[in-house]
Every structure is written in C-alpha cells, then in structure tokens.
Amino acid sequence: MPAAEGVADITDPSDLVRRAVEDGTVPGAVLITGRGTAGEVRTSSYGVTASGPSGRPVTAGTVFDLASLTKVVATLPAVLRLADRGDLGLDDPVSRHLPRFHGRGKEQVTLRHLLSHTSGLPAHRDYWQLPGDPADRLTAVLREPLENPPGRVVRYSDVGFILLGEIVARVADAPLDSAVRDLVLDPLGLGTVRYLPPAEWRAHTAATEAVSGGEPKRGVVHDENAESLGGVAGHAGLFGTAPDLAHYLRACWLSEESVLSRRMRTEALNLQTPGLNGARGLGWTLPGDDWDHMSPHWPSSGAGHTGFTGTSLALDPVSGIWVVLLTNAVHYGRGARAKTLRRVVHAAVARTESALSHGS
C-alpha cells in the first residue's frame, strides 16, 4: 500500500513510519520527536540500511547521508556564527569575500540573497561532469551567470550554497569541514555529525543509490557535485545520526544557551521573502513555500528543511515542537521520494502535540 493511502486513520507518527517501511516506501527510517529542550524525546527506528544481504537493522545510531540538511546544519549556522562575531555581515556583497564572483549584476548579490535563495542564481548545474579538479569546478560556480535580478525571485539554489560554503572557508581561513567543526559541530557536541565520515562508520551507514548498476553508495556522499568537490561542500556532504540532529535542533535553535545569538536565530526563522513566490527564512523553508514538507497542520511560526536522500528536519520556536525524520529513500532510486511520508508524519506530530498541550 503506498504511503498516501490508508493513513488517514493513523495518528501515531511512529506507526506511519513503520507502515512506510513495511509498504516499501523507504527501506529504513529513524524518527525522533519532542517539545522544547528538556521534554520527553520519542525515538523509533524501522527497516534496514540496504536491501539484500548487506543490509542491517536500522537503529537510532545509524548514520545517514544528510544531503541538503547540510545547508541548515553546517553552512547556515557557520555563517551566522561568523556574523555574530563580526567577521562578516549578512548584507555583505558576495564579491567582498569572493572577488571572482563579479559581472552582469552579480556585484549586487549579498549573502542574505544566497541564504534566502533569492540570489538569481540557477538551482543546479552538473559541475561534476566538467573536467579538472575541485578548483576548476569552483571556478565554474564563480562564473555562473544570474538567471534573475537578485531579490526578485525565490529559486532554491545549490549553487548559492556552494558559494556560501566557500565564503565560510575563506572568512574562517580554514577548509570548510574544519571551519564547520570549529564553529558548529564541536561547540554543540555533535560527535556523530561530520563531513568525510571515517571508514569505521561505513558498516553502520544507510546505503543510498547504486551507481551504474553496481553497489550502492555507503559512506560516500550521494550528491555528485559534492563528491566532485572532494566530499565537502556548502550544499551537501554532511553525514550524521538522528539523535545528534535532535540535539542540534534543541541546543542551537530552541535553547537560550545557543551558540547563536537570539537576534541571529530570530532573523533566520523569520520571513525574508515577503511578496515573492516563496516563503523562505535564512536557510530554512517556511510554511507555505513550494518546498514546505511540514503540512498545513504545522504551526505557521515553524521552519524546516529536507534532503534529497530522504532526510528532513522541522521545528517551531513558539510551541517548541520538533521532528527529525531520516530515511534512505533514494536507495530505491531517484524517483523514490519521501514527500508524502514527511507530510503525514508532521501532520500527526502537530496534532499529537496540540492535543497534549491542551491536556487531551
């Protein structure tokens, strides 16, 4: 039974995930939900890390390719920490930090435009198909022309976040993976979130997509552009476990002891694109955006993000509810997306938490 059917009568979020695994929507999944920074945390895991004999049972400790969650777990907080320190400004022109990003209106593009996906840059290019090394591919990114004037159109752009990753590295004067570790991962105690996972993680990593009919990728980033950039990029490349991502949401975005200032957290979660064709904060997707996976039942003050491999995060700073849902849906192919599962799970979480808050 497809995940879109037979779920209207299911109100327990973990049952929805279990059903999706049993129905073959996703091979494996970990769901963690909660409210606030100190409340009860509910964790469930189902399925296997891969189809066939190499698969192992998924547990809370299974490592997932986080795909575009990299944008809001690594790149966004790194930029915001540098802004808090005064090392850069959100309204700095990109060309101030990347002088080779220039020409044909590109001097008007700011870091805020990149973070809110309003830079005018294209969504994606297959840089991995270009000859040469990572430096050659970065040159191609820097030369990418705008498709729209900055600030006029919301268009979700990997290209923009590749540039943001390079800005973090330049401003921090360190390779991006080291900068993210020093600015974000180590201060938050995220020991199982990192770029370039060590070989010993591989046995506990959920497999993604098979390459050219061969073995599926496991512990190697699924995104071809990120892989061609050495496995470390601003838009993708991060691996991690669900418990550490739950800690990230609580400690970084819901706690007053956050490594980010309240001003930066508030700005990132507030609408940056009024009157445009999408609802975006800084990095985060907001309710009503075309990429909104949180369902109409999620609080309007909430925010979230997804990853192509089948991962997602969501939180609401007002009620304090949050969700981490990690799957390796792409193991079944690029057409196997977790869109419906995400929406029904977030609707169920929102309903459940609303009932609990009203004493039902």
Secondary structure as UniProt FT lines:
FT   TURN            3..4
FT   TURN            8..9
FT   HELIX           13..22
FT   TURN            23..24
FT   STRAND          28..35
FT   TURN            36..38
FT   STRAND          41..48
FT   TURN            53..54
FT   TURN            60..61
FT   STRAND          63..65
FT   HELIX           67..69
FT   HELIX           71..75
FT   HELIX           76..84
FT   TURN            85..86
FT   TURN            90..91
FT   HELIX           94..97
FT   TURN            99..100
FT   TURN            104..105
FT   HELIX           106..108
FT   HELIX           111..115
FT   TURN            116..117
FT   HELIX           127..129
FT   HELIX           134..142
FT   TURN            150..151
FT   HELIX           158..172
FT   HELIX           176..180
FT   HELIX           181..185
FT   HELIX           186..188
FT   TURN            191..192
FT   STRAND          193..194
FT   HELIX           199..204
FT   TURN            212..213
FT   HELIX           224..228
FT   TURN            229..230
FT   STRAND          239..240
FT   HELIX           242..248
FT   HELIX           249..254
FT   TURN            256..257
FT   HELIX           262..269
FT   TURN            274..275
FT   TURN            287..288
FT   TURN            290..291
FT   TURN            296..297
FT   TURN            300..301
FT   STRAND          303..307
FT   TURN            308..310
FT   STRAND          311..315
FT   TURN            317..319
FT   STRAND          321..327
FT   HELIX           329..332
FT   TURN            334..335
FT   HELIX           339..357
FT   TURN            358..359
//
